[in-house]
């Protein structure tokens, strides 16, 4: 089960989960577009595109087809950004610009940290830069735990 919390200043949403898979396996699922399109998707917002160039200065992007989920009037989601930090298999950080934010130019940051544990990997995702967008923060408080569960099912399966 994934946990979720919000930082004191309401700038960041932090979600964590324990996954019974090695660091390398989990990191690969976070950086390989062929794997991302298989797990970073949901019937409510089905992924149709995942691109990832996992290197500092590289970029990523994803898009969904129309689903049943609607956020700020958007039902076809697009997100893109730049890879800001990369330290395989422990760290992936990228900027996040999403078409469903109230401010479509708002650039936030997603930080994936992986820690070895006795049974596999502890994954922490921190989405920061959300202090000025309460609607997005609320959406990510619900969304990131679900994404971590999907990552867990994919990497443990």
C-alpha positions in Angstrom: 0.0 0.0 0.0 1.3 3.5 -0.9 1.4 6.3 1.6 1.0 10.0 0.8 1.8 13.2 2.6 2.1 16.9 1.9 5.0 19.1 3.0 4.4 21.7 5.6 4.4 24.6 3.1 1.9 22.6 0.9 4.5 22.8 -1.9 5.1 19.1 -2.4 3.2 15.8 -2.4 5.3 12.8 -1.3 4.2 9.2 -1.9 6.0 6.0 -1.0 5.7 2.3 -1.5 7.7 -0.9 -0.9 8.2 -3.0 -4.0 9.4 -6.6 -3.9 11.7 -6.1 -6.9 15.4 -5.0 -7.2 16.4 -1.4 -7.7 17.5 -2.0 -11.3 14.2 -3.5 -12.3 12.2 -0.6 -10.8 14.5 2.0 -12.3 14.2 0.4 -15.7 10.4 0.6 -15.4 10.7 4.3 -14.7 13.0 5.1 -17.7 12.1 2.7 -20.5 9.3 4.1 -22.7 8.2 0.6 -23.8 7.6 -0.3 -20.1 6.2 3.1 -19.1 3.4 2.9 -21.6 2.4 -0.5 -20.2 2.1 0.6 -16.5 1.8 4.4 -16.4 -1.7 4.2 -17.8 -5.2 3.6 -16.7 -8.6 3.0 -18.4 -9.7 6.4 -17.1 -6.8 8.1 -19.0 -5.3 5.5 -21.4 -1.7 6.3 -22.5 -1.1 6.5 -26.2 2.4 7.9 -26.2 5.4 7.6 -23.9 8.8 9.0 -24.9 11.8 9.0 -22.6 15.4 10.0 -23.2 16.9 9.2 -19.8 20.0 11.3 -19.6 20.6 14.7 -18.0 19.3 17.2 -20.5 17.2 14.6 -22.2 13.4 15.0 -22.3 10.3 13.0 -21.9 6.6 13.3 -22.9 3.4 11.4 -22.7 -0.1 11.7 -23.9 -3.4 10.0 -23.3 -6.5 9.3 -25.3 -9.8 10.6 -24.1 -10.9 8.7 -21.0 -13.4 9.0 -18.3 -11.2 11.2 -16.1 -11.6 15.0 -16.3 -9.3 17.5 -14.5 -9.8 21.2 -15.0 -12.0 20.5 -18.1 -9.2 18.4 -19.7 -9.9 14.7 -20.7 -6.9 14.1 -23.0 -3.8 14.6 -20.9 -0.4 15.7 -22.1 2.7 16.2 -20.1 6.4 16.9 -20.9 9.6 18.1 -19.4 13.4 17.8 -19.2 15.5 15.3 -17.3 17.1 17.4 -14.5 19.0 14.7 -12.6 19.8 11.0 -13.2 21.8 8.6 -11.1 20.9 5.1 -12.1 19.4 3.1 -10.4 18.6 5.4 -7.5 17.5 8.8 -8.8 15.4 10.3 -11.6 14.3 13.9 -11.5 12.4 15.7 -14.2 10.4 18.9 -14.8 6.7 18.4 -15.3 4.5 20.7 -17.5 1.0 19.4 -17.8 -2.0 20.6 -19.9 -4.5 20.0 -17.0 -3.0 22.5 -14.6 -4.8 25.7 -14.1 -1.7 27.5 -15.2 -0.7 25.5 -18.3 2.9 27.0 -18.2 3.4 26.0 -14.5 6.7 23.9 -14.3 6.8 21.6 -11.4 9.3 18.9 -10.5 8.9 15.1 -10.0 11.7 13.4 -8.1 11.9 9.6 -8.0 14.2 8.1 -5.3 14.9 4.4 -4.9 16.3 2.8 -1.8 17.4 -0.8 -1.4 15.5 -2.7 1.3 15.7 -6.2 2.7 12.8 -7.3 0.4 13.4 -5.1 -2.7 13.1 -1.4 -3.2 11.5 1.5 -1.4 10.2 4.1 -3.9 9.6 7.7 -3.0 8.1 10.1 -5.5 8.1 13.8 -4.6 6.1 16.2 -6.7 7.1 19.8 -5.8 6.3 23.3 -7.0 2.6 22.9 -6.2 2.2 25.6 -3.5 0.3 27.9 -5.9 -2.0 25.3 -7.5 -4.2 23.7 -4.9 -6.3 21.8 -7.5 -3.2 20.1 -8.9 -1.9 19.4 -5.4 -5.2 17.7 -4.5 -5.1 15.7 -7.8 -1.6 14.5 -7.1 -2.4 13.6 -3.5 -4.8 11.1 -5.0 -2.9 10.2 -8.1 0.6 9.4 -7.1 -0.3 6.6 -4.6 -2.3 4.9 -7.4 0.6 5.3 -9.8 2.9 3.7 -7.3 0.6 0.7 -6.9 0.6 0.3 -10.7 4.4 0.4 -10.7 4.4 -2.2 -7.9 2.1 -4.5 -9.8 4.1 -4.1 -13.0 7.5 -4.7 -11.5 6.5 -7.5 -9.1 4.5 -9.3 -11.9 
